[in-house]
Each structure stands twice: as structure tokens, then as C-alpha cells.
Amino acid sequence: MIGLHDILRAGMVLLALVLLGAPLPAQADVHEKDFDFVCATVAKESAAIVRHGIDWKEVEKRYRPRLAELKSDAELVALVAELLAECRDSHTGLLDYRIGEAKLPSKWDGIWSSGLWIVEDDGRFHLAGRDGKGTIDLGACLVAIGDWPAHLAMERELRRCARILGISSRQSFFASIGNRFVPLRDAEAAELAFLDDGKLKTERFRRWGPSGRGFDSFTVTAPEGLKWAEGAVATMLPGAVGPKIGYLRITGSMDGRTVTAFHAALDGLRGAEAIVLDCRGMGGGSDASAWEMAGRFFPKGVDNGRNGRIEASGSWQFEGPVIMIQDSLEVSSAETFTWAMSETGRAISLGRPTGGWSIIPRRFSAPSGKFDFRVGVTDRATPIKGLKTEGLGWQPDLLVGLGPKLSADASSQLELACDLAVAALAVGVEGARDLFALLGAGRSEDFVREIGRRKGLSGLERWARLFEDDLLATLAVEKLLLEEQQPPDCLGCERRLVGLRERARSRKAKAELKALEKCLKGLVREAKAEEALLEALDRDFGWSAAVRTAYLKKHGKTAYGRFAEERLPARD
């Protein structure tokens, strides 16, 4: 029989638990049920753990001991966010939580715009736009943020965000923070160092630019005078002579509102002979909306492989050449639209790889009702060619480099698309695609030769010069980065060399490439030290005293060793 003494003692124990911040027994039971449900759902449903070869039982084993340390619902939700992020799938993660005013970690913690627009090419960063004037020219390559080399500073931010967010690809992550890029953390300002026309220049940047807002890339990538509007906008491009080219920009996500705006915008381009379809920055949503919009370009419909057919839509369909500009902000159902236009051969695409979010998610609710989450459940392939693009993205027909020359001119991709449209009208869509494929492959001399053999293409040879100049400038910057950036990003350079080698076909580019490879070859110790450092550091970009000591013992005399000793103390 329970006496008054037993009741008082139980009450004192509960009061002590509350005062100590420990969860009550009932609360702890709720936490465990929610945690178990999330773990079981991922184990049963996740396509990402299969694709990445993740040992989910081992992940669950690492996280389960932290249940006993939880003191609130907010801490449970934070733990679940970290757990889901282990899937490395941007479609897997926390959706909504109902835990009062508690603030969870954010992707944007400590990251500020500084009025800059930075574009990324596999770990090399270029200034593509800025709010106001300054001493750094557009196209300059970012070398350092404060006293951190840029590649390590941004690797740290990538890992910080990867703790709470599933990240399918590096390109989609960096594209998404392009106008809020500088990791100032708690500082009011920082010195940013750039390689600008071969010279190292620094400038001090505050948290926000002169306007107090992030840089708006639409204003420099769209035709002059065109105003942004929700869903889609369009205009006829100016030109007293030559073909009539329409410009259509999708500004919204794949939803009903965007579909309505898209139809209205395209209706305003009736009479155009070719259309530049600008998909940069468009969002995901519904595949049905993506196919509905694509249907405006197929008068008789078209076979869409595994997904049946894309049927004609709207009051009329455009039948002329379509030149599509794409970027790494396009993810999920935005990529569905890209596939629909590309796999069918309907559009010639140029720009950058898409974001690579191709795993289809499903929504779930925790048993307690305190939060909802989603899990990527189907690793779908493209409907016609059967390519799996998760983490890779869809590649354009013409990959546009982001070297010092091309990244300095935000209008270059639009101008290139217009010239592609002219070529498509002159020699047909397939002829134009094959012609500009020579340009993308670095075969500038062949590109110029083919232009000279055909009518209606005069003036297009300027792209051979610009692409060649951009490649040469890129090779020179890569070499300077190895020499000037301390410690040097050897691993990033090795990754980027794969594409650079494919494009370095001319005699001069081959010479510059050889000089770069020679420089990299002389940094074997630094490359090993860089790789060892990234392997030794945990997801918080930290390490224990024992791991740090072992690293410095082996790599202490390298530039990476000196950086680690000065900037990366051991955890207590």
C-alpha cells in the first residue's frame, strides 16, 4: 500500500528532475517512441541510404544514446533533424514542428550577403555581382574569408549545414546561398581577399551591402527593363533586324499559380520565331505542373518514356526553336521540366548542371504529433534515357564555364542563348546543337571553321574567343590559387582538372594546362595533408586532442599543418 511518505518522495524526485532540466519519465517515453518511428521509417522507406550505401543500423546506434540526454521537445526535434540529415538527400528532412517558440539551428546562421553574388564551380568561387561599387572587379576569384582560405571556410559551412540538412549535391547547396554567402558568424565585418586580374586584392565587407538586402541576380541576368513578377514573365527581345526572339523566364515553382502565369506570359510571345526559355532559379513542386507547361511546346504531344506522354496544352503551341538556360538552383520537379524539354530533344540547353534532387519524397508525422518529416522514397530515373541524376544533376548540352571572363558578365548566358537561337533558325536545332557542342568541347578552331562554311552565322565566332579566353584565365587562376592560397586547395584543383583537361584542346591551353599540372605535382605533400585533415575533422570541423596531435606529428611541417596548429584547437 502506497503511503504519504512514498507519494512525497516521488514528488520530490519529479521536482528534482524538473529543476535539473531532465525530461519527465512520460516525456522520455514520448521521445523514444518518436525516435523509434523515425528510425524505422527511414530504414524501411529511404532510397538514399541504399543509393549511398549507408549503414542505417550503425547510424541509429550512434544517435540512440543521445536520447537519455534530451531535456525538452526542442532538443528531440533538433536530434531528429541531425538524424535525417545523415541520409544526404535534400528531400529527406524535418518539415514542420510544433514545439512553441524554440529556435532550431538554421542554414543561414552567421551567413550574410555583404551585398555580393558569388558563383561556385566545384569549390572555386567567383564574384558575379555586387551591390554598389568597390575595389574588386567582377570575375575575381575569392581566395580568403578573414584569416581562413576560402575553400576551407566554405567546406566548414557546408559541413555545419549538413548536420541539420540533407544535401544532395554541392552545386545546389552553394547555388542556394549565392546571395548570402559570407560566413561572418558574429563579426560585423571581414576582410575578403580575391585574385583580381592576377593580383591579390582585399576589401572589407560588412554584413549587408549598401541597400541592406541580398544581391538580386534577376536584375543582371534578365533583359534590361523586364520586371520580376511571380510565376513567369516574358518580353520580345529588342532588335531592328534579324529574327524575332522571345524571352520567357519562369520565376516560380511547379504549381498552379506558376502554370497560369506561364500560359499568360507565353501567349504574349505569339509571333516569335524562336524562344529563349530561362529556367534559372525556378523551383520544384508538382510533376504535373511541369508537364503541363512543357506541353506548350509540343503541338502533337510527345512520348515521355516511362511517364507516358506529354500532351499539348494551352490555346496554341510554339513550334520554333527553344533555347533553354538552366542552373543548379533547379531541383526536384523543376528538373522534371528540364528533362521533359531535354530528353525529347525539344530544347537546346546551356548553363550549369541542375541541383540533382531526383529522389521522390513522402511525408510522415511523428506519433506524438510534435513534428512532421519527409523521406525520399523513390530513386527515380529520367523517363526516357533512364539516367539517375540524384546528387549529379542534369547536364546541359552546352556547359558554360564559370571562369573569370564568363562569370564577370552576367548577361553572357542570355546573349549566348540568343545567338544559339539565331543558329538554330539558320541550320536547324540539331545542327546548332552539334555546332555549339564543338565550343563546349574546347574545339574552338573547328567551331570557327564550321561557322565560316555556313550562311547566317557571321559574328558567332566571338564565342570561340570568349570561351578560349575564359579557359586560359581559369587555368591561370587555378595555378595562382595553388601558389597564393595558403594552404592550397589541391584536392579541389584535382577535381576541376577533369573538366579542364577535356576543354584544353588548343595549343595555348595545353601549355597552360601543363604548367598547372606541374605546379600541382609539386604539391603532393600538401594534397596528402589536405586529404588527411578533412578525414580527421568531424562534421563540426573539430577534433580531439589525440587526433590533432597525431595529425600534426605527421603533417605539421606542411601549410595545412601550420594552419591546423594556428586555427584548429582541440576540443576540451
C-alpha positions as CSV (number, residue, x, y, z in Angstrom):
1,M,0.0,0.0,0.0
2,I,1.4,3.4,-1.0
3,G,1.7,5.8,1.9
4,L,2.0,9.5,2.2
5,H,5.8,9.2,2.5
6,D,6.0,7.3,-0.8
7,I,3.9,10.0,-2.6
8,L,6.1,12.8,-1.1
9,R,9.3,11.0,-2.1
10,A,8.0,10.5,-5.7
11,G,7.0,14.2,-5.8
12,M,10.5,15.2,-4.7
13,V,12.1,13.1,-7.3
14,L,10.0,14.6,-10.1
15,L,10.7,18.1,-8.8
16,A,14.4,17.4,-8.8
17,L,14.2,16.1,-12.4
18,V,12.4,19.3,-13.4
19,L,14.9,21.5,-11.6
20,L,17.8,19.7,-13.2
21,G,16.3,20.0,-16.6
22,A,15.8,16.3,-17.1
23,P,12.8,15.0,-19.1
24,L,9.9,13.5,-17.1
25,P,9.5,9.8,-17.5
26,A,6.4,10.2,-19.6
27,Q,8.2,12.8,-21.8
28,A,11.2,10.5,-22.2
29,D,8.8,7.7,-23.3
30,V,7.3,10.0,-26.0
31,H,10.8,11.0,-27.2
32,E,11.8,7.4,-27.6
33,K,8.6,6.5,-29.5
34,D,9.1,9.4,-31.9
35,F,12.8,8.5,-32.3
36,D,12.0,4.8,-33.0
37,F,9.3,5.8,-35.5
38,V,11.7,8.0,-37.5
39,C,14.5,5.3,-37.5
40,A,12.1,2.6,-38.6
41,T,10.6,4.8,-41.3
42,V,14.0,5.7,-42.8
43,A,15.1,2.0,-42.6
44,K,12.0,0.9,-44.5
45,E,11.4,3.7,-46.9
46,S,14.6,5.6,-47.7
47,A,16.1,5.3,-51.2
48,A,19.0,7.5,-50.2
49,I,20.5,5.0,-47.7
50,V,20.5,2.4,-50.5
51,R,22.0,4.8,-53.1
52,H,24.8,6.0,-50.8
53,G,25.4,2.6,-49.1
54,I,24.6,4.0,-45.6
55,D,24.6,1.5,-42.7
56,W,21.5,2.8,-41.1
57,K,21.7,0.5,-38.1
58,E,25.1,2.0,-37.3
59,V,23.7,5.5,-37.7
60,E,20.9,4.7,-35.3
61,K,23.3,3.1,-32.9
62,R,25.4,6.4,-32.8
63,Y,22.4,8.6,-32.1
64,R,20.3,6.5,-29.7
65,P,22.5,7.2,-26.6
66,R,21.7,10.9,-27.0
67,L,18.0,10.2,-26.2
68,A,18.9,10.0,-22.5
69,E,20.4,13.5,-22.6
70,L,17.3,15.2,-24.0
71,K,15.7,17.8,-21.8
72,S,12.9,19.1,-24.0
73,D,10.9,18.6,-27.1
74,A,13.0,21.2,-28.9
75,E,16.1,19.1,-28.3
76,L,14.3,16.0,-29.6
77,V,13.4,17.8,-32.8
78,A,17.0,19.0,-33.2
79,L,18.2,15.5,-32.8
80,V,15.8,14.2,-35.4
81,A,16.9,16.9,-37.8
82,E,20.5,15.7,-37.5
83,L,19.5,12.1,-37.8
84,L,17.6,12.7,-41.0
85,A,20.5,14.7,-42.4
86,E,22.6,11.6,-42.3
87,C,20.7,10.4,-45.4
88,R,22.5,13.1,-47.5
89,D,19.2,13.6,-49.5
90,S,17.8,17.1,-49.8
91,H,14.3,15.6,-50.0
92,T,14.7,14.0,-46.6
93,G,14.4,16.1,-43.5
94,L,12.3,17.9,-40.9
95,L,9.3,19.7,-42.3
96,D,7.2,21.3,-39.5
97,Y,7.4,21.3,-35.8
98,R,5.0,22.3,-33.1
99,I,7.1,23.0,-30.0
100,G,6.4,26.6,-29.1
101,E,9.0,29.3,-29.7
102,A,12.1,27.2,-29.7
103,K,14.5,28.1,-32.5
104,L,16.4,25.3,-34.2
105,P,19.7,25.7,-36.0
106,S,19.4,27.3,-39.4
107,K,21.2,27.1,-42.7
108,W,21.7,30.8,-42.5
109,D,23.2,31.1,-39.0
110,G,26.1,33.6,-39.3
111,I,25.9,33.7,-43.1
112,W,25.4,37.2,-44.6
113,S,25.1,38.7,-48.1
114,S,27.5,41.6,-47.8
115,G,25.8,42.8,-51.0
116,L,27.7,40.1,-53.0
117,W,26.6,37.4,-55.5
118,I,29.2,34.6,-55.5
119,V,29.0,31.7,-58.1
120,E,30.7,28.4,-57.4
121,D,32.4,25.9,-59.7
122,D,33.2,22.8,-57.7
123,G,34.9,24.7,-54.9
124,R,36.2,27.7,-56.8
125,F,34.3,30.9,-56.2
126,H,33.9,34.0,-58.4
127,L,32.3,37.4,-57.8
128,A,29.5,37.6,-60.3
129,G,27.7,40.7,-58.9
130,R,27.8,43.2,-56.1
131,D,25.7,45.9,-54.6
132,G,27.4,49.2,-55.3
133,K,31.0,49.9,-56.3
134,G,34.2,48.7,-54.8
135,T,37.8,47.9,-55.4
136,I,37.2,44.3,-56.5
137,D,36.3,43.6,-60.2
138,L,33.5,41.2,-61.2
139,G,35.0,37.8,-62.2
140,A,37.6,38.0,-59.4
141,C,38.3,34.7,-57.6
142,L,37.7,34.5,-53.9
143,V,40.8,33.4,-52.0
144,A,40.2,34.1,-48.3
145,I,37.5,35.0,-45.9
146,G,39.1,36.7,-42.9
147,D,42.1,34.5,-41.9
148,W,40.6,31.4,-43.4
149,P,41.3,30.2,-47.0
150,A,38.0,30.4,-48.9
151,H,37.8,26.6,-49.7
152,L,38.1,25.6,-46.1
153,A,35.8,28.4,-44.8
154,M,33.1,27.2,-47.2
155,E,33.8,23.5,-46.5
156,R,33.2,24.3,-42.8
157,E,29.9,25.9,-43.7
158,L,28.8,23.0,-45.9
159,R,29.5,20.6,-43.0
160,R,27.7,22.8,-40.5
161,C,24.6,22.9,-42.7
162,A,24.9,19.2,-43.5
163,R,24.4,18.4,-39.8
164,I,20.8,19.7,-39.9
165,L,20.0,19.4,-43.6
166,G,20.2,16.6,-46.2
167,I,22.4,17.9,-49.0
168,S,22.1,16.1,-52.3
169,S,24.8,18.0,-54.1
170,R,27.5,20.6,-53.5
171,Q,26.4,22.6,-56.6
172,S,22.8,23.0,-55.3
173,F,24.0,24.0,-51.8
174,F,26.3,26.7,-53.0
175,A,23.9,28.0,-55.6
176,S,21.2,28.3,-52.9
177,I,23.4,30.6,-50.8
178,G,24.8,32.6,-53.7
179,N,23.5,35.9,-52.5
180,R,24.0,35.2,-48.8
181,F,27.4,33.7,-48.9
182,V,29.9,35.2,-46.4
183,P,30.2,33.3,-43.1
184,L,30.9,36.3,-40.8
185,R,29.3,34.4,-37.8
186,D,29.2,37.0,-35.0
187,A,31.6,39.5,-36.6
188,E,30.2,42.8,-38.0
189,A,32.7,42.8,-41.0
190,A,35.5,40.8,-42.5
191,E,38.3,41.2,-45.0
192,L,37.8,39.2,-48.2
193,A,40.8,38.5,-50.4
194,F,40.4,38.0,-54.2
195,L,42.6,37.2,-57.1
196,D,41.7,40.0,-59.4
197,D,43.4,40.0,-62.8
198,G,46.4,38.1,-61.4
199,K,46.8,40.4,-58.3
200,L,45.8,39.7,-54.7
201,K,43.3,42.4,-53.5
202,T,41.4,42.7,-50.3
203,E,38.3,44.6,-49.4
204,R,36.4,45.0,-46.2
205,F,32.8,43.9,-46.3
206,R,30.1,44.4,-43.7
207,R,27.1,42.1,-43.0
208,W,24.9,43.7,-45.6
209,G,25.5,45.7,-48.7
210,P,24.6,49.4,-49.2
211,S,21.0,48.6,-49.9
212,G,20.6,46.4,-46.8
213,R,19.5,43.4,-48.9
214,G,20.9,40.4,-50.6
215,F,22.0,40.9,-54.2
216,D,19.2,40.3,-56.7
217,S,20.6,38.3,-59.6
218,F,17.4,38.7,-61.7
219,T,18.3,42.3,-62.4
220,V,21.5,41.4,-64.2
221,T,20.5,38.1,-65.8
222,A,17.2,39.2,-67.4
223,P,16.8,41.5,-70.3
224,E,17.1,45.2,-69.4
225,G,13.8,46.7,-68.4
226,L,12.0,43.5,-67.7
227,K,10.5,43.5,-64.2
228,W,10.2,40.4,-62.0
229,A,6.7,39.0,-61.3
230,E,5.5,35.9,-59.6
231,G,5.3,32.8,-61.7
232,A,6.6,33.9,-65.1
233,V,7.5,37.0,-67.2
234,A,8.2,37.4,-70.9
235,T,9.2,40.0,-73.4
236,M,10.2,40.2,-77.1
237,L,13.9,40.9,-77.2
238,P,14.9,44.1,-78.9
239,G,16.4,44.1,-82.4
240,A,15.6,46.1,-85.5
241,V,17.0,43.4,-87.8
242,G,17.2,39.6,-87.6
243,P,14.7,37.1,-86.3
244,K,12.1,37.8,-83.7
245,I,13.3,36.2,-80.5
246,G,11.1,35.9,-77.4
247,Y,12.3,35.7,-73.8
248,L,10.3,33.7,-71.2
249,R,11.5,33.5,-67.6
250,I,10.0,31.0,-65.2
251,T,10.2,32.7,-61.8
252,G,8.0,30.4,-59.7
253,S,7.7,26.8,-58.6
254,M,6.0,24.0,-60.3
255,D,2.4,24.8,-59.2
256,G,-0.9,26.0,-60.4
257,R,-0.1,29.7,-59.9
258,T,3.1,29.4,-62.0
259,V,1.3,27.4,-64.7
260,T,-1.3,30.2,-65.0
261,A,1.4,32.9,-65.2
262,F,3.4,30.8,-67.7
263,H,0.5,30.4,-70.1
264,A,-0.2,34.1,-70.0
265,A,3.5,35.0,-70.5
266,L,3.9,32.7,-73.4
267,D,0.7,34.0,-75.0
268,G,2.3,37.4,-75.2
269,L,5.1,36.0,-77.4
270,R,2.9,34.9,-80.3
271,G,4.8,35.8,-83.5
272,A,8.2,34.9,-82.1
273,E,10.4,32.8,-84.4
274,A,12.5,31.4,-81.5
275,I,12.2,31.5,-77.7
276,V,14.9,31.7,-75.0
277,L,13.4,29.8,-72.1
278,D,15.2,30.9,-69.0
279,C,14.7,28.4,-66.1
280,R,17.4,29.7,-63.8
281,G,16.2,29.7,-60.2
282,M,12.8,28.1,-60.9
283,G,11.5,25.9,-58.0
284,G,10.2,22.4,-57.6
285,G,6.7,21.3,-56.8
286,S,4.4,19.1,-58.9
287,D,5.5,17.0,-61.9
288,A,2.0,17.5,-63.4
289,S,2.6,21.3,-63.5
290,A,6.0,20.7,-65.2
291,W,4.4,18.5,-67.9
292,E,1.6,21.0,-68.3
293,M,4.0,23.8,-69.1
294,A,6.2,21.6,-71.3
295,G,3.0,20.8,-73.3
296,R,3.0,24.3,-74.8
297,F,6.0,23.3,-77.0
298,F,4.6,20.0,-78.4
299,P,1.7,20.6,-80.8
300,K,1.1,16.9,-81.3
301,G,2.2,15.8,-77.8
302,V,5.2,13.6,-77.4
303,D,6.2,10.3,-75.9
304,N,7.7,10.7,-72.4
305,G,9.1,7.2,-71.8
306,R,8.2,5.7,-68.5
307,N,5.9,8.6,-67.7
308,G,3.5,8.1,-70.6
309,R,3.0,11.2,-72.8
310,I,3.4,15.0,-72.6
311,E,0.2,16.3,-74.1
312,A,-0.2,19.5,-75.9
313,S,-1.5,22.3,-73.6
314,G,-2.8,25.8,-73.8
315,S,-4.7,27.5,-76.7
316,W,-1.8,27.1,-79.1
317,Q,1.7,25.6,-79.1
318,F,5.0,27.1,-80.0
319,E,6.8,25.2,-82.8
320,G,10.0,27.1,-83.3
321,P,13.5,26.6,-81.7
322,V,13.7,26.7,-77.9
323,I,16.9,27.6,-76.2
324,M,16.8,26.7,-72.5
325,I,19.1,28.2,-69.9
326,Q,19.4,26.1,-66.7
327,D,21.3,26.4,-63.4
328,S,22.0,24.5,-60.2
329,L,19.1,26.1,-58.4
330,E,16.7,23.9,-60.4
331,V,15.8,21.0,-58.2
332,S,13.1,18.3,-57.9
333,S,10.1,18.9,-60.2
334,A,12.0,21.8,-61.8
335,E,14.4,19.1,-63.0
336,T,11.3,17.2,-64.3
337,F,10.6,20.2,-66.5
338,T,14.3,20.2,-67.6
339,W,14.1,16.5,-68.5
340,A,10.9,17.0,-70.5
341,M,12.5,19.6,-72.6
342,S,15.9,18.0,-73.0
343,E,15.3,14.2,-73.3
344,T,12.8,14.8,-76.0
345,G,15.3,16.9,-77.9
346,R,12.8,19.8,-78.0
347,A,15.3,22.4,-76.5
348,I,19.0,23.1,-76.7
349,S,20.1,23.6,-73.2
350,L,23.0,25.7,-71.9
351,G,24.3,26.8,-68.5
352,R,25.1,24.7,-65.5
353,P,24.1,21.2,-64.1
354,T,20.8,21.2,-62.2
355,G,20.8,20.6,-58.5
356,G,20.3,16.8,-58.5
357,W,17.3,16.3,-56.2
358,S,15.7,13.4,-58.1
359,I,14.6,11.1,-55.2
360,I,10.8,11.5,-54.7
361,P,9.8,12.2,-51.0
362,R,6.8,11.2,-48.9
363,R,5.5,13.0,-45.8
364,F,5.2,11.4,-42.3
365,S,4.0,12.5,-38.9
366,A,5.7,11.6,-35.6
367,P,3.4,9.6,-33.2
368,S,3.4,12.5,-30.7
369,G,2.2,14.9,-33.4
370,K,5.0,17.3,-32.4
371,F,6.7,17.3,-35.8
372,D,6.4,16.2,-39.4
373,F,9.2,15.0,-41.7
374,R,9.7,13.6,-45.1
375,V,11.8,10.8,-46.5
376,G,13.0,10.4,-50.1
377,V,11.4,7.0,-51.0
378,T,12.0,6.5,-54.7
379,D,15.3,7.0,-56.6
380,R,13.7,7.7,-59.9
381,A,15.5,7.7,-63.2
382,T,14.8,10.1,-66.1
383,P,11.8,8.8,-68.0
384,I,13.3,8.3,-71.5
385,K,17.1,7.7,-71.1
386,G,16.8,6.1,-67.6
387,L,19.6,8.2,-66.1
388,K,19.7,8.6,-62.3
389,T,20.7,12.2,-61.6
390,E,20.4,12.3,-57.8
391,G,23.5,14.2,-56.5
392,L,24.7,14.8,-60.0
393,G,22.1,16.9,-61.7
394,W,21.1,17.1,-65.4
395,Q,23.9,18.2,-67.6
396,P,23.2,20.9,-70.3
397,D,24.0,20.4,-73.9
398,L,26.5,23.3,-73.6
399,L,28.2,23.6,-70.3
400,V,29.1,27.3,-69.6
401,G,32.2,27.7,-67.5
402,L,32.4,30.0,-64.5
403,G,35.9,31.3,-65.1
404,P,37.0,35.0,-64.6
405,K,35.7,36.1,-68.0
406,L,32.3,34.5,-68.2
407,S,31.4,35.0,-64.5
408,A,32.2,38.7,-64.8
409,D,29.4,39.2,-67.4
410,A,26.0,38.2,-66.0
411,S,24.4,38.8,-69.4
412,S,26.7,36.4,-71.3
413,Q,24.4,33.3,-71.0
414,L,21.4,35.3,-72.3
415,E,23.5,36.6,-75.2
416,L,24.8,33.1,-75.9
417,A,21.2,31.8,-75.9
418,C,20.1,34.4,-78.4
419,D,23.0,33.5,-80.7
420,L,22.1,29.8,-80.3
421,A,18.6,30.7,-81.4
422,V,19.9,32.5,-84.5
423,A,22.0,29.4,-85.3
424,A,19.0,27.1,-84.8
425,L,16.9,29.2,-87.2
426,A,19.8,29.1,-89.8
427,V,20.9,25.5,-89.6
428,G,18.2,23.7,-87.6
429,V,18.0,22.7,-84.0
430,E,20.2,19.6,-84.4
431,G,22.7,21.5,-86.5
432,A,23.0,24.2,-83.9
433,R,23.3,21.7,-81.1
434,D,26.2,19.9,-82.8
435,L,27.9,23.2,-83.8
436,F,27.9,24.6,-80.2
437,A,28.9,21.2,-78.8
438,L,32.3,21.9,-80.5
439,L,32.5,25.1,-78.5
440,G,31.8,23.3,-75.2
441,A,34.4,20.6,-76.0
442,G,37.1,23.2,-76.4
443,R,37.3,22.7,-80.2
444,S,37.3,26.4,-80.9
445,E,39.1,26.1,-84.3
446,D,36.6,23.6,-85.5
447,F,33.7,25.8,-84.3
448,V,35.0,28.8,-86.2
449,R,35.7,26.7,-89.3
450,E,32.1,25.4,-89.3
451,I,30.7,28.9,-88.9
452,G,32.6,30.0,-91.9
453,R,31.1,27.2,-94.0
454,R,27.5,28.1,-93.3
455,K,25.3,31.1,-94.1
456,G,23.6,33.3,-91.5
457,L,26.2,32.6,-88.7
458,S,28.6,35.6,-89.1
459,G,29.6,37.1,-85.7
460,L,29.2,33.9,-83.7
461,E,33.0,33.3,-83.9
462,R,33.3,35.7,-80.9
463,W,32.1,32.9,-78.6
464,A,35.2,30.8,-79.6
465,R,37.4,33.7,-78.5
466,L,35.5,34.3,-75.2
467,F,35.4,30.6,-74.3
468,E,39.1,30.2,-75.0
469,D,39.9,33.4,-73.1
470,D,37.8,32.2,-70.1
471,L,39.5,28.8,-70.2
472,L,43.0,30.3,-70.3
473,A,42.1,32.7,-67.4
474,T,40.7,29.8,-65.4
475,L,43.9,27.8,-65.8
476,A,45.9,30.8,-64.8
477,V,43.7,31.3,-61.7
478,E,44.0,27.7,-60.7
479,K,47.8,27.9,-60.8
480,L,47.8,31.2,-58.8
481,L,45.4,29.6,-56.3
482,L,47.9,26.8,-55.7
483,E,50.7,29.4,-55.3
484,E,48.9,32.2,-53.4
485,Q,46.2,30.5,-51.4
486,Q,47.6,29.1,-48.2
487,P,47.0,26.3,-47.6
488,P,46.3,25.5,-51.3
489,D,43.2,23.6,-52.4
490,C,45.0,20.7,-54.1
491,L,42.0,18.4,-53.9
492,G,39.6,20.9,-55.5
493,C,42.1,21.6,-58.3
494,E,42.4,17.9,-59.0
495,R,38.6,17.5,-59.2
496,R,38.2,20.5,-61.5
497,L,41.1,19.3,-63.7
498,V,38.9,16.6,-65.1
499,G,36.7,19.1,-66.9
500,L,39.5,21.5,-67.7
501,R,41.5,18.7,-69.5
502,E,38.5,18.0,-71.7
503,R,38.3,21.6,-72.8
504,A,42.0,22.3,-73.2
505,R,42.3,21.5,-76.9
506,S,44.2,24.5,-78.3
507,R,47.9,24.8,-78.3
508,K,48.0,27.6,-75.8
509,A,45.5,26.0,-73.5
510,K,47.6,22.8,-73.5
511,A,50.7,24.8,-72.5
512,E,48.8,26.5,-69.6
513,L,47.3,23.1,-68.5
514,K,50.8,21.5,-68.5
515,A,52.1,24.4,-66.2
516,L,49.2,23.9,-63.9
517,E,49.7,20.1,-63.7
518,K,53.4,20.7,-63.0
519,C,52.6,23.0,-60.2
520,L,50.1,20.6,-58.7
521,K,52.6,17.7,-59.0
522,G,55.0,19.7,-56.8
523,L,52.4,19.9,-54.0
524,V,51.9,16.1,-53.4
525,R,52.7,16.6,-49.6
526,E,50.1,19.3,-49.4
527,A,47.5,17.3,-51.2
528,K,48.0,14.4,-48.8
529,A,47.9,16.8,-45.8
530,E,44.6,18.3,-47.1
531,E,43.0,14.9,-47.6
532,A,44.2,13.7,-44.1
533,L,42.9,16.9,-42.5
534,L,39.4,16.6,-44.0
535,E,39.3,12.9,-42.9
536,A,40.5,13.8,-39.4
537,L,38.0,16.6,-38.8
538,D,34.5,15.7,-37.7
539,R,31.2,17.1,-39.0
540,D,31.6,20.1,-36.7
541,F,35.0,20.8,-38.2
542,G,36.7,19.9,-34.9
543,W,38.8,17.1,-33.5
544,S,40.0,15.7,-30.2
545,A,43.5,16.4,-28.7
546,A,44.7,12.9,-29.6
547,V,43.6,13.1,-33.3
548,R,45.1,16.7,-33.6
549,T,48.4,15.6,-32.1
550,A,48.6,12.6,-34.4
551,Y,47.9,14.8,-37.4
552,L,50.5,17.4,-36.5
553,K,53.1,14.8,-35.9
554,K,52.7,13.6,-39.5
555,H,51.8,16.8,-41.4
556,G,52.9,19.6,-39.0
557,K,55.6,20.9,-41.5
558,T,53.1,21.5,-44.3
559,A,51.0,24.6,-44.9
560,Y,48.0,22.5,-43.7
561,G,49.8,21.6,-40.6
562,R,50.6,25.2,-39.8
563,F,47.0,26.2,-40.5
564,A,45.7,23.4,-38.2
565,E,48.1,24.4,-35.4
566,E,47.1,28.1,-35.6
567,R,43.4,27.9,-36.3
568,L,42.0,24.5,-35.2
569,P,42.5,23.8,-31.5
570,A,41.4,20.6,-29.9
571,R,38.1,20.3,-28.1
572,D,38.2,20.3,-24.4
